[in-house]
Amino acid sequence: MVSVVVIIVILVALGASAAASLHAILYKRDVRAAIGWTGFIWIAPFFGPLFYLLFGVNRIQRRAKALRRRSRASNRSRAKAVSGRSIPLARVGDRVLGTSMTKGNRITVHPDGAEVFELMLQRIVEARHSISLTMYIFERDATGRRFIEALSEAATRGVEVRVLIDAVGSRSAAAEIISDFEPGQAKAAQFLPARIPGIRTINLRNHRKALVVDGREAFTGGMNIASGYAMHPAGSPIRDTQFAIEGPLVRDLQESFALDWLFTTGESLEGDTWFPSLEPRGSAAARLVADGPDESFELSRWVILGAIAAAQRSIRIVTPYFVPDQSLIMALNVASLRGVAVEIVIPEVLDHRVVKWASNALLWQVLEKGCRIWFTPPPFDHSKLFTVDGLWTFFGSSNWDSRSLRLNFELNVEAFDSGLARRVERLILDRQTAGREVTLADMDARSIPVRLRDGIARLFSPYL
């Protein structure tokens, strides 16, 4: 009898491992992920297939497709928005994203966290119809409580308020913040809460950060809601850059939120309350790049690769986490070999040491082909900035790592406006001036133990 039970258990384990590994082989796009999961599944019977089921299977894609069919279609006509040297930069986005750019946007750069928090709170106080807020990290600290109070007060005035918080980014604070809102007034929800208590998948997170007020003005960038982003002395100071947007592009940000809200809660946001008519407000042609591990997979990565390939004079990058895959490294190197000035600015000290080690392990690969790198001193710079040729600016929530470009839901904007690009490039130059340039000799001077540590960390770069 015992032997029969043992045989049944072995057969079940073999069947589960075979089914899980077959799924990984057929559906994992990255060969490294397919190999890694397949090996783990067979090395750890029972636990391997179970972990793959919980953390390796993307259940979002099918549901997202169904929800997109239910979402309101946009039939807006969008005229050709760019000309001259900007056309090659725009073509990849035209074909990959399937949407044209909107003209007539005003995009304002806000490099001061405390200042932009005050402006965002002021807009919430002035709101008359609707407020949508999506946030990866929403701390329940002094800054977070100010936003909770302002949003609650707006809902009391009759403003339609929707707040979406990522369940992992905000950790236990997400549930507490949601309970802070009065029932029947502001509506708040967690994105992908734990299916099993205490177990949250670290992938497939909503890393987007955006505030839209009355469907007419939006704020987006890298900033989360936490006192540290206001350079608060009591917290861990974080430097970041936020962008205020007015014009037709705001509708795209609102539509992105509406789809995320529909996915999370099943509620459809429609009508003039959320989508008023918008007039041109500025000179920028811009397009939203909302991507994630669904049918919008790797859109930001394609746009980034296209911009690097189209660059003729300069590529300037600021990112907190620089752990690019080989295709991005090769694209940057080819651009440098073509004579394009490639300049990359990253923090000297990160909030995640393993990511910093992995980043250090691959810097030689871009330095040896002529790319230049600067380390910036504290405070930790969380900004995500990218310009090409003084014409094109890319900003939003994405970092230069696999987690952002493959595993999370991100929200970015590509903008064609030379004035905006010049302002962003001045910010990048200020960071270079305050930092120190790192050379290939500096990287080679690391001790063998340090280089070994960094190299081991790099092995985990597809998952960092």
HELIX and SHEET records of a PDB file:
HELIX    1   1 VAL A    2  TYR A   27  1                                  26    
HELIX    2   2 VAL A   31  ILE A   43  1                                  13    
HELIX    3   3 PHE A   47  PHE A   51  1                                   5    
HELIX    4   4 TYR A   52  GLY A   56  3                                   5    
HELIX    5   5 ILE A   60  ARG A   70  1                                  11    
HELIX    6   6 GLY A   84  SER A   86  5                                   3    
HELIX    7   7 ILE A   87  LEU A   97  1                                  11    
HELIX    8   8 GLY A  113  GLU A  126  1                                  14    
HELIX    9   9 ALA A  142  THR A  156  1                                  15    
HELIX   10  10 ALA A  173  ASP A  180  1                                   8    
HELIX   11  11 SER A  227  ALA A  230  5                                   4    
HELIX   12  12 LEU A  249  THR A  265  1                                  17    
HELIX   13  13 LEU A  299  ALA A  310  1                                  12    
HELIX   14  14 GLN A  326  LEU A  337  1                                  12    
HELIX   15  15 ARG A  353  LEU A  367  1                                  15    
HELIX   16  16 SER A  402  SER A  402  1                                   1    
HELIX   17  17 ARG A  403  LEU A  407  3                                   5    
HELIX   18  18 SER A  418  ALA A  434  1                                  17    
HELIX   19  19 LEU A  440  ASP A  444  1                                   5    
HELIX   20  20 ILE A  448  ARG A  458  1                                  11    
HELIX   21  21 SER A  461  TYR A  463  5                                   3    
SHEET    1   A15 LYS A 187  PHE A 191  0                                        
SHEET    2   A15 GLU A 160  ASP A 166  1                                        
SHEET    3   A15 SER A 130  MET A 135  1                                        
SHEET    4   A15 ALA A 210  VAL A 213 -1                                        
SHEET    5   A15 GLU A 217  GLY A 221 -1                                        
SHEET    6   A15 GLN A 242  GLU A 246 -1                                        
SHEET    7   A15 THR A 102  HIS A 110 -1                                        
SHEET    8   A15 ALA A 284  ASP A 291 -1                                        
SHEET    9   A15 GLU A 410  PHE A 416 -1                                        
SHEET   10   A15 TRP A 392  GLY A 396 -1                                        
SHEET   11   A15 LEU A 385  VAL A 388 -1                                        
SHEET   12   A15 SER A 314  VAL A 318 -1                                        
SHEET   13   A15 ALA A 341  PRO A 347  1                                        
SHEET   14   A15 ARG A 372  THR A 376  1                                        
SHEET   15   A15 ARG A 436  VAL A 438 -1                                        
SHEET    1   B 2 ILE A 238  ARG A 239  0                                        
SHEET    2   B 2 PHE A 380  ASP A 381  1                                        
END                                                                             
